[in-house]
Amino acid sequence: MFKKTAWRNTASIAVSVHQDQALSTTIFLLKSYGPTGFLLREDGEIRNLKVYLGDPHTCTCPVFTKEQEPCKHICWVLLRIFRLPKEHEYSFQHGLVERQILELLNGLHQAKAHKTENDVSSASGTSSQTVTSQKDGSVCRRIIQAQDVCPICQEELLEKKMPVSYCRFGCGNNVHISCMKVWADYQKLSDSESIVKCPLCRENFSSLKLLQVQVKNAAKLFTAAEREKPDRHLGVVCQSCQVCPVIGKCFKCTVCSYFYLCADCSQKSCHPQHRFALRTERREKWHLLDEDLPGEPKGVTSHLGDAGQVVK
């Protein structure tokens, strides 16, 4: 199949920067135009942006218009919505042909998620327990599982510890309350008796009045969570010693989902086949460990080759 854009084997410096920006920026998915078009809004911004995947990809933001490189919004769609790893060859191309788009839509690039009993117990231990009774035609809330993401910001619910609500009359799925407020504002609902539609199943989610009450209560809950010491990585479990939460330096596998190690276990080279990223406070960005640095636990990256590839 003829391709309009040139294929490249590695990410350009600009795209690598935009990928990091995408993973550290909160972006909201407001609307989909078919399977490959998306209306987005960046947190703190008032302007909406349109992203279309194709050959080439396009975005209405000024950065894309100027650079003609995949911007952070295009990268966000590929990395967050389609869950592409940063290293995947489809994640840094100027565009993708129809066959490659179909692979994205069918999830052929995704590896099976690594789930453990601890993942399930962590999920059931969160604030979103299953509702056992059904009233007035409402449905049960679904327990948050390890892979679950908020359908609006596309961030993992168990990693980004924020108050959630759930679709009461449709699918029962969980959504960040703050994201639902953005979703309701985009719908331009004003009457408190108006019904907010679910971003997943499009059934009735809740009344606007109930959502407004939840937003007010969530602000108090979020403030309480913020009082936790910043070096406590809330909801993060060390996959070796099972300590929870991890305190201090926290190491995250860049390949295996939900595989974390504390500083002590990282020194034991428990998971040497993959690269790790590090952060010391839960609000920090993850920093890739390309080499052993002074003062950092040894052995975490000792199995990487000179080019950062895993040596088998």
C-alpha positions as CSV (number, residue, x, y, z in Angstrom):
1,M,0.0,0.0,0.0
2,F,1.4,3.4,-1.0
3,K,2.3,5.5,2.0
4,K,2.4,9.3,1.8
5,T,4.7,9.9,4.7
6,A,8.3,8.4,5.1
7,W,8.7,5.6,7.5
8,R,11.3,6.1,10.3
9,N,12.9,3.5,12.5
10,T,13.5,5.7,15.6
11,A,11.7,8.6,17.2
12,S,13.0,12.1,16.4
13,I,14.1,14.3,19.3
14,A,11.0,16.4,18.9
15,V,8.6,13.4,19.1
16,S,10.4,12.0,22.1
17,V,9.9,15.4,23.9
18,H,6.3,15.4,22.9
19,Q,5.8,11.9,24.1
20,D,7.1,12.8,27.6
21,Q,4.9,15.9,27.6
22,A,1.9,13.8,26.7
23,L,2.5,11.4,29.5
24,S,2.9,14.2,32.1
25,T,0.0,16.3,30.9
26,T,-3.7,15.8,31.8
27,I,-5.8,15.9,28.7
28,F,-9.5,15.3,28.4
29,L,-11.2,13.4,25.7
30,L,-14.5,15.3,25.0
31,K,-15.7,13.7,21.8
32,S,-14.8,11.1,19.2
33,Y,-15.3,11.5,15.5
34,G,-15.5,7.9,14.4
35,P,-12.6,5.7,15.4
36,T,-9.8,8.0,14.4
37,G,-10.9,11.5,15.2
38,F,-10.8,13.1,18.7
39,L,-11.8,16.4,20.3
40,L,-9.4,17.1,23.2
41,R,-9.0,19.8,25.8
42,E,-5.8,20.2,27.8
43,D,-6.2,20.7,31.6
44,G,-6.2,24.4,32.4
45,E,-6.9,25.5,28.8
46,I,-10.2,26.7,27.3
47,R,-9.5,25.9,23.6
48,N,-10.5,22.6,22.2
49,L,-8.2,20.7,19.8
50,K,-9.0,18.2,17.1
51,V,-6.7,15.2,16.4
52,Y,-7.1,12.9,13.4
53,L,-5.0,9.8,12.9
54,G,-4.2,8.9,9.3
55,D,-1.5,9.4,6.7
56,P,-0.4,11.9,7.9
57,H,-1.7,12.5,11.4
58,T,-3.1,16.0,12.0
59,C,-3.8,18.3,15.0
60,T,-5.2,21.8,15.2
61,C,-2.6,23.0,17.8
62,P,0.0,25.6,16.9
63,V,2.9,23.3,17.6
64,F,1.8,20.8,15.0
65,T,1.1,23.5,12.5
66,K,4.6,24.9,13.0
67,E,6.7,21.7,13.3
68,Q,4.6,19.2,11.3
69,E,5.7,16.6,13.7
70,P,3.4,14.5,16.0
71,C,2.6,16.9,18.8
72,K,1.9,16.0,22.4
73,H,-1.8,15.7,21.6
74,I,-1.2,13.2,18.8
75,C,1.2,11.4,21.1
76,W,-1.4,11.4,23.8
77,V,-4.0,9.7,21.6
78,L,-1.5,7.0,20.6
79,L,0.0,6.4,24.1
80,R,-3.1,6.9,26.2
81,I,-6.1,5.9,24.2
82,F,-4.5,3.2,22.1
83,R,-2.0,2.3,24.9
84,L,1.0,2.1,22.5
85,P,4.4,1.8,24.3
86,K,6.7,4.8,23.6
87,E,9.1,2.4,21.8
88,H,6.5,0.9,19.5
89,E,7.3,1.8,15.9
90,Y,3.7,3.1,15.3
91,S,4.0,5.6,18.2
92,F,6.4,8.0,16.5
93,Q,5.5,7.9,12.8
94,H,4.2,11.0,10.9
95,G,1.2,8.9,9.9
96,L,-0.2,5.3,9.6
97,V,-1.9,3.6,6.6
98,E,-5.3,1.9,6.8
99,R,-3.9,-1.5,7.7
100,Q,-1.8,-0.1,10.6
101,I,-4.8,1.9,11.8
102,L,-6.9,-1.3,11.9
103,E,-4.2,-2.9,14.0
104,L,-4.5,-0.1,16.5
105,L,-8.3,-0.4,16.6
106,N,-8.1,-4.1,17.1
107,G,-5.4,-3.8,19.8
108,L,-3.0,-6.2,18.1
109,H,-0.1,-4.3,19.4
110,Q,-1.0,-4.8,23.1
111,A,0.6,-7.5,25.2
112,K,-1.4,-9.3,27.7
113,A,-1.6,-7.4,31.0
114,H,0.3,-8.8,33.9
115,K,-2.2,-9.2,36.7
116,T,-1.5,-10.5,40.1
117,E,-3.6,-11.4,43.1
118,N,-2.2,-8.3,44.7
119,D,-3.6,-6.2,41.8
120,V,-7.1,-7.5,42.5
121,S,-6.8,-7.0,46.3
122,S,-5.5,-3.5,45.8
123,A,-8.5,-2.8,43.5
124,S,-11.0,-4.1,46.0
125,G,-9.3,-2.1,48.8
126,T,-10.0,1.2,47.1
127,S,-12.8,3.6,47.9
128,S,-14.9,2.2,45.0
129,Q,-16.3,-1.0,46.4
130,T,-19.1,-2.9,44.7
131,V,-22.6,-1.7,45.5
132,T,-24.7,-4.7,46.6
133,S,-28.2,-3.2,46.2
134,Q,-30.0,-1.8,43.2
135,K,-32.6,0.9,43.6
136,D,-34.8,2.8,41.2
137,G,-33.4,0.9,38.2
138,S,-29.8,1.7,39.1
139,V,-26.9,-0.7,38.5
140,C,-24.0,-1.9,40.6
141,R,-20.7,-0.2,40.6
142,R,-18.0,-2.2,39.0
143,I,-14.9,-2.9,41.1
144,I,-11.9,-1.1,39.7
145,Q,-9.4,-3.6,38.1
146,A,-5.7,-3.1,37.5
147,Q,-6.0,-2.0,33.8
148,D,-9.0,0.3,34.3
149,V,-8.6,3.9,33.1
150,C,-10.8,6.9,33.3
151,P,-12.5,7.2,29.8
152,I,-12.0,11.0,29.8
153,C,-8.4,11.6,30.9
154,Q,-7.3,8.0,30.0
155,E,-5.2,7.7,33.1
156,E,-5.1,4.6,35.3
157,L,-7.6,4.8,38.1
158,L,-5.5,2.9,40.6
159,E,-2.3,5.0,39.9
160,K,-3.9,8.4,39.9
161,K,-5.6,8.3,43.2
162,M,-8.5,10.7,42.7
163,P,-12.2,10.4,43.8
164,V,-14.4,8.6,41.4
165,S,-18.1,8.4,40.5
166,Y,-19.8,5.7,38.4
167,C,-22.5,5.3,35.8
168,R,-25.6,4.5,37.8
169,F,-28.0,3.6,35.0
170,G,-25.9,2.1,32.3
171,C,-22.5,0.3,32.4
172,G,-21.5,0.8,36.1
173,N,-18.0,1.9,35.1
174,N,-16.0,4.4,37.2
175,V,-14.9,7.9,36.1
176,H,-12.9,10.6,37.9
177,I,-15.4,13.1,39.4
178,S,-13.2,16.0,38.2
179,C,-13.2,14.6,34.7
180,M,-17.0,14.2,34.7
181,K,-17.3,17.9,35.6
182,V,-15.2,18.8,32.5
183,W,-17.5,16.4,30.5
184,A,-20.7,18.0,31.9
185,D,-19.3,21.5,31.2
186,Y,-18.6,20.6,27.6
187,Q,-22.2,19.4,27.3
188,K,-23.3,22.9,28.5
189,L,-25.7,21.6,31.0
190,S,-27.2,24.3,33.3
191,D,-30.4,23.0,34.8
192,S,-29.5,21.0,38.0
193,E,-32.2,18.5,37.1
194,S,-30.5,17.8,33.7
195,I,-29.1,14.3,33.2
196,V,-25.4,13.8,32.5
197,K,-24.8,11.1,29.9
198,C,-22.1,8.5,30.4
199,P,-19.0,9.0,28.2
200,L,-18.7,5.2,27.7
201,C,-22.2,3.7,27.2
202,R,-24.1,7.0,26.6
203,E,-26.8,6.0,29.0
204,N,-27.8,8.2,32.0
205,F,-24.8,8.7,34.3
206,S,-26.4,10.8,37.0
207,S,-28.2,14.1,37.5
208,L,-26.2,17.3,37.2
209,K,-27.2,18.1,40.8
210,L,-25.7,14.9,42.1
211,L,-22.5,15.4,40.2
212,Q,-22.2,19.0,41.6
213,V,-22.5,17.6,45.1
214,Q,-19.9,15.0,44.3
215,V,-17.5,17.6,43.0
216,K,-17.9,19.6,46.2
217,N,-17.2,16.5,48.3
218,A,-14.3,15.4,46.1
219,A,-12.6,18.7,46.7
220,K,-12.5,17.9,50.4
221,L,-11.3,14.3,49.8
222,F,-8.6,15.4,47.5
223,T,-7.3,18.0,50.0
224,A,-7.1,15.2,52.6
225,A,-5.1,13.0,50.2
226,E,-2.7,15.8,49.5
227,R,-1.9,16.0,53.2
228,E,-0.2,12.7,52.8
229,K,3.6,13.0,52.8
230,P,4.8,13.4,49.1
231,D,7.2,10.5,49.3
232,R,4.3,8.1,50.0
233,H,3.4,6.6,46.6
234,L,-0.3,5.9,47.4
235,G,-1.8,2.7,46.0
236,V,1.6,1.5,44.8
237,V,2.7,-2.0,45.9
238,C,6.2,-3.4,45.7
239,Q,6.0,-6.6,43.7
240,S,8.8,-8.2,45.7
241,C,8.2,-7.5,49.4
242,Q,4.5,-6.5,49.0
243,V,5.0,-3.3,51.0
244,C,2.2,-0.8,50.4
245,P,2.5,2.1,49.8
246,V,6.1,2.3,48.6
247,I,7.8,5.1,50.5
248,G,10.8,7.1,49.2
249,K,12.3,6.0,45.9
250,C,9.9,4.1,43.8
251,F,10.9,2.1,40.7
252,K,8.5,1.3,37.9
253,C,9.1,-1.3,35.1
254,T,8.8,0.4,31.7
255,V,7.5,-2.8,30.0
256,C,5.4,-4.7,32.5
257,S,2.2,-2.8,33.6
258,Y,1.9,-2.3,37.4
259,F,5.3,-3.7,38.3
260,Y,6.9,-1.6,41.0
261,L,9.8,-2.1,43.4
262,C,10.8,-0.2,46.5
263,A,14.4,1.0,46.9
264,D,15.5,-2.1,48.9
265,C,14.1,-4.6,46.5
266,S,15.5,-2.8,43.5
267,Q,19.0,-3.5,44.8
268,K,18.3,-7.3,44.6
269,S,17.9,-7.2,40.8
270,C,14.4,-8.8,41.1
271,H,13.4,-8.0,37.6
272,P,16.6,-7.5,35.6
273,Q,15.2,-8.2,32.1
274,H,13.5,-4.8,31.7
275,R,14.4,-1.1,32.1
276,F,13.1,0.9,35.1
277,A,12.0,4.4,35.7
278,L,12.4,6.3,39.1
279,R,10.6,8.9,41.1
280,T,11.0,10.0,44.7
281,E,7.7,11.8,45.2
282,R,4.3,10.7,43.9
283,R,3.6,14.0,42.0
284,E,6.9,13.8,40.2
285,K,7.4,12.6,36.6
286,W,9.0,9.2,36.0
287,H,12.6,9.5,35.0
288,L,14.1,6.7,32.9
289,L,17.2,5.1,34.4
290,D,19.6,4.7,31.5
291,E,22.6,4.0,33.6
292,D,23.6,3.5,37.2
293,L,24.0,6.9,38.8
294,P,25.9,7.8,42.0
295,G,23.6,7.3,45.0
296,E,21.1,5.2,43.1
297,P,20.5,1.5,43.7
298,K,22.8,-0.6,41.5
299,G,21.6,-3.5,39.3
300,V,18.4,-1.9,38.1
301,T,19.8,-1.1,34.7
302,S,22.9,-3.4,34.8
303,H,21.4,-5.7,32.1
304,L,21.1,-2.9,29.5
305,G,23.3,-2.7,26.5
306,D,25.2,0.4,25.4
307,A,22.2,1.5,23.3
308,G,19.7,0.9,26.0
309,Q,18.6,-2.4,24.7
310,V,18.1,-5.4,26.8
311,V,20.9,-7.9,26.7
312,K,19.6,-11.4,26.7
